[in-house]
């Protein structure tokens, strides 16, 4: 992925300053990739935010990062609010720009931080969407026995049973399939070894041994999950991308007769199911690769809600009222 920023149009007198600002943004993106080890998708998301900020402050008549004040940042937030951006989107974008500003301060490009005086919209505590266990079982039974079906069966079982992020699924390499586990590299290229059940490993090995060779088409790649021919255009031998995984999942959700859930929803599902079956929340945290227990805590709330619903539906005092 290129870390270059598009240089916005500017007056000839300002072009030198604009290019200098763009180079600083490019240095930040290179830092994220080289020093912090962030994924291509994550760096690309930061790139979009820096590009948007650069265009915004140029529209404000500024020609240096150091000229930005909290009033400019509040103006940008107001624009996003009026454009009906979700609170979570606003918070995510500002969080990215705060990281960029810390880089500017580290590089002594600026001396003050305008984000300190900016209040973000309160975050709504939305519970994650997940599948009921019965729906998850129905989904996993759909794929058949063709090479592409073997791929899809292995992919769905692995994504669900190991709680993988979509980038972890698509980034999986042959050497990462271990005798009783899989090795994945999560956010920040952090490695974790995930114990895998025998059935999932059996499906993965069946795909690697029988399905994957039929999809190679003479290509050389060590990625586990490969694309197939679509629309008359050869895609064999090329790794699956996140969009392809979402389309695969949408197809099988429809065939299973269950509401669509995205790949991250499978991750939500296994975390919830593990807690429902009595797993310690610290174990689930390590299993999912969460840096903070607060991220995992949301699944405990889901399990507590299910407990309350079950009690309300079956407890005699809740049914008839206490006399």
C-alpha positions in Angstrom: 0.0 0.0 0.0 1.3 3.5 -0.9 1.6 5.9 2.0 1.6 8.9 -0.3 -1.1 11.6 0.3 -2.9 13.4 -2.5 -1.8 17.0 -2.5 -4.9 19.2 -2.5 -5.2 22.1 -4.9 -3.8 25.3 -3.5 -2.7 28.7 -4.6 0.8 28.7 -6.1 2.1 30.8 -3.1 0.8 28.1 -0.7 1.8 25.0 -2.7 5.2 24.6 -1.0 3.6 24.6 2.5 0.9 22.2 1.4 3.5 19.7 0.1 5.4 20.0 3.3 2.3 19.2 5.3 1.6 16.2 3.1 5.1 14.9 3.6 4.6 15.1 7.3 1.4 13.1 6.9 3.2 10.5 4.8 6.0 10.2 7.5 3.2 9.5 10.0 1.8 6.7 7.9 5.2 5.2 7.4 5.8 5.3 11.2 2.5 3.4 11.7 3.5 0.7 9.3 7.2 0.3 10.2 7.4 1.1 13.9 3.9 0.2 15.2 3.4 -2.7 12.8 -0.2 -1.8 12.0 -2.0 -3.7 9.2 -2.4 -2.4 5.7 -6.2 -1.8 6.3 -5.5 0.1 9.6 -2.9 2.3 8.0 -5.2 3.0 5.1 -7.9 4.1 7.5 -5.5 6.5 9.1 -4.5 7.7 5.7 -8.1 8.7 4.9 -8.4 10.6 8.1 -5.2 12.6 7.7 -6.2 13.3 4.1 -9.5 14.6 5.2 -8.0 16.8 7.9 -5.4 18.2 5.5 -8.2 19.2 3.1 -10.3 20.7 5.9 -7.6 23.0 7.3 -6.6 24.1 3.8 -10.2 25.0 3.2 -9.9 27.1 6.4 -7.1 29.1 4.9 -4.3 27.5 7.0 -0.9 26.5 5.6 0.8 24.9 8.6 -0.2 22.2 11.1 0.8 24.5 13.9 -1.9 26.9 13.0 -4.7 24.5 13.9 -6.6 25.4 17.1 -9.4 23.7 19.0 -11.9 26.0 17.2 -10.9 24.4 13.9 -11.3 20.9 15.3 -14.7 21.8 16.8 -15.7 23.1 13.4 -14.7 19.8 11.8 -16.8 17.9 14.4 -19.7 20.2 13.8 -19.5 19.4 10.1 -19.5 15.7 10.8 -22.5 16.1 13.2 -24.5 18.1 10.6 -23.6 15.4 8.0 -25.3 12.8 10.3 -22.2 10.8 11.0 -22.7 8.2 13.7 -21.2 9.0 17.1 -19.0 5.9 16.9 -17.7 7.2 13.5 -16.9 10.6 14.9 -15.1 9.1 17.9 -13.1 6.8 15.8 -12.0 9.5 13.4 -11.0 11.9 16.1 -9.1 9.1 17.9 -7.1 8.6 14.7 -6.3 12.3 14.4 -5.3 12.4 18.1 -2.7 9.7 17.3 -1.5 11.8 14.4 -1.2 14.9 16.5 0.9 13.0 19.1 3.2 12.2 16.2 3.4 15.8 15.2 4.3 16.8 18.8 6.9 14.0 18.9 8.4 15.3 15.7 8.3 18.9 17.0 6.0 20.0 14.1 3.6 21.6 16.7 3.9 22.7 20.3 0.3 22.4 21.5 -2.5 19.9 21.2 -5.9 21.3 20.2 -7.7 18.0 20.8 -7.3 18.4 24.6 -10.0 21.1 24.6 -12.4 19.1 22.4 -15.3 17.1 23.9 -16.4 14.0 21.9 -20.0 12.9 21.7 -20.8 10.3 24.3 -20.4 6.8 23.1 -23.5 4.7 23.0 -23.1 1.3 24.7 -24.5 -1.0 22.0 -24.4 -4.7 22.7 -22.7 -6.7 19.9 -24.8 -8.7 17.5 -24.2 -12.4 17.7 -25.8 -15.7 16.6 -27.7 -18.0 18.9 -25.9 -21.3 19.2 -28.6 -23.1 17.3 -28.2 -20.6 14.4 -24.4 -21.0 14.5 -24.7 -24.7 14.2 -27.1 -24.4 11.3 -24.8 -22.0 9.5 -21.8 -24.3 9.9 -23.6 -27.3 8.4 -24.5 -25.6 5.1 -21.3 -26.1 2.9 -21.1 -29.2 0.7 -18.3 -31.2 -0.7 -17.0 -29.4 -3.8 -13.5 -27.8 -3.5 -15.0 -24.4 -2.9 -17.4 -25.9 -0.3 -14.5 -27.5 1.5 -12.9 -24.0 1.6 -16.0 -22.4 2.9 -16.7 -25.1 5.5 -13.1 -24.7 6.8 -13.3 -20.9 6.7 -16.6 -20.7 8.7 -15.6 -23.2 11.3 -12.2 -21.6 11.8 -13.6 -18.0 12.0 -16.2 -19.1 14.5 -14.4 -21.6 16.7 -11.3 -19.6 16.9 -12.9 -16.1 17.1 -10.8 -14.7 14.3 -10.9 -11.2 12.9 -11.5 -11.2 9.2 -7.9 -10.0 8.6 -6.6 -12.9 10.6 -8.6 -15.3 8.5 -7.5 -13.9 5.2 -3.9 -13.6 6.4 -3.6 -17.2 7.6 -0.7 -19.1 6.0 -0.1 -22.8 5.6 2.7 -22.8 8.2 0.3 -21.2 10.7 -1.9 -24.4 10.8 -0.3 -26.3 13.8 -1.0 -29.8 15.0 -3.6 -28.7 17.6 -3.9 -25.0 17.1 -3.6 -22.1 14.6 -1.2 -19.2 14.8 -2.5 -15.7 13.9 -1.2 -12.2 13.9 -3.7 -9.7 15.3 -3.6 -6.0 15.7 -0.1 -4.6 15.9 1.2 -7.9 14.4 0.7 -9.4 17.9 1.1 -13.2 17.6 -1.2 -15.6 19.5 -1.6 -19.3 19.4 -5.3 -20.4 19.5 -6.1 -24.0 20.5 -8.5 -25.5 17.9 -11.0 -28.3 18.2 -10.4 -31.6 16.4 -13.4 -31.1 14.0 -12.3 -27.7 12.8 -8.8 -28.9 12.3 -10.1 -31.9 10.4 -12.1 -29.6 8.1 -9.1 -27.3 7.5 -6.9 -30.3 6.6 -9.5 -31.7 4.3 -9.6 -28.4 2.5 -5.9 -28.0 2.3 -5.4 -31.5 1.1 -8.4 -31.9 -1.3 -10.0 -28.5 -2.0 -7.1 -26.0 -2.1 -5.1 -27.8 -4.8 -8.0 -27.4 -7.2 -8.1 -23.7 -6.6 -4.4 -23.1 -7.1 -4.5 -22.9 -10.9 -0.7 -22.9 -11.1 -0.3 -20.0 -8.8 2.2 -20.0 -6.0 1.0 -18.7 -2.6 1.1 -19.9 0.9 -2.1 -18.3 2.0 -4.6 -20.9 3.2 -7.9 -19.4 1.8 -8.0 -18.7 -2.0 -10.5 -17.1 -4.3 -12.3 -19.0 -7.1 -13.4 -18.0 -10.7 -16.2 -15.4 -10.7 -17.9 -13.7 -13.6 -15.6 -15.4 -16.2 -12.5 -13.8 -14.7 -9.9 -16.1 -13.2 -9.2 -15.5 -9.6 -7.8 -19.0 -8.7 -4.6 -19.0 -6.7 -5.2 -15.5 -5.2 -5.9 -15.1 -1.5 -9.4 -14.3 -0.3 -9.9 -10.6 0.8 -12.2 -9.3 3.6 -14.9 -8.4 1.1 -14.9 -11.9 -0.3 -15.3 -13.4 3.2 -18.3 -11.1 3.9 -19.9 -12.2 0.6 -19.4 -15.9 1.5 -20.9 -15.4 4.9 -23.9 -13.5 3.5 -24.5 -16.4 1.1 -24.6 -19.0 3.8 -26.6 -16.9 6.2 -29.3 -16.7 3.5 -29.1 -20.4 2.8 -29.4 -21.1 6.6 -32.4 -18.8 6.9 -30.8 -16.6 9.5 -30.2 -12.8 9.6 -26.9 -11.7 8.0 -24.1 -11.3 10.4 -20.7 -10.0 9.4 -17.4 -11.9 10.1 -16.8 -9.9 13.3 -20.3 -11.1 14.4 -18.9 -14.7 14.4 -16.2 -13.5 16.8 -18.9 -11.9 18.9 -20.8 -15.2 18.8 -18.1 -17.5 20.0 -17.1 -15.1 22.8 -20.8 -15.0 24.0 -21.2 -18.8 23.8 -18.0 -19.4 25.7 -19.1 -17.2 28.6 -22.6 -18.8 28.5 -20.8 -22.1 29.1 -18.9 -20.8 32.0 -15.6 -19.6 30.6 -13.6 -17.2 32.7 -13.6 -13.7 31.2 -9.8 -13.5 31.4 -9.6 -16.7 29.3 -11.9 -15.2 26.7 -9.8 -12.0 26.7 -6.7 -14.0 25.9 -8.5 -16.2 23.4 -9.7 -13.1 21.4 -6.4 -11.2 21.7 -8.0 -8.2 23.5 -5.4 -5.8 25.0 -7.9 -4.6 27.6 -10.4 -6.6 29.7 -12.8 -3.7 29.1 -13.2 -4.8 25.5 -14.1 -8.3 26.6 -16.5 -7.1 29.3 -19.2 -6.3 26.8 -19.7 -10.1 26.2 -20.3 -10.6 29.9 -23.1 -8.0 29.7 -24.7 -10.0 26.9 -24.5 -13.2 28.9 -26.1 -11.5 32.0 -28.9 -10.2 29.8 -29.5 -13.7 28.5 -29.6 -15.0 32.1 -32.2 -12.3 33.1 -34.3 -13.3 30.1 -34.1 -17.0 31.0 -35.1 -16.3 34.6 -38.0 -14.1 33.6 -39.3 -16.7 31.2 -39.0 -19.7 33.7 -38.9 -18.5 37.3 -42.3 -19.1 39.0 -42.1 -15.9 41.0 -41.4 -13.9 37.8 -44.3 -15.6 36.0 -47.0 -15.2 38.7 -45.6 -12.5 40.8 -44.7 -12.9 44.5 -47.7 -13.0 46.8 
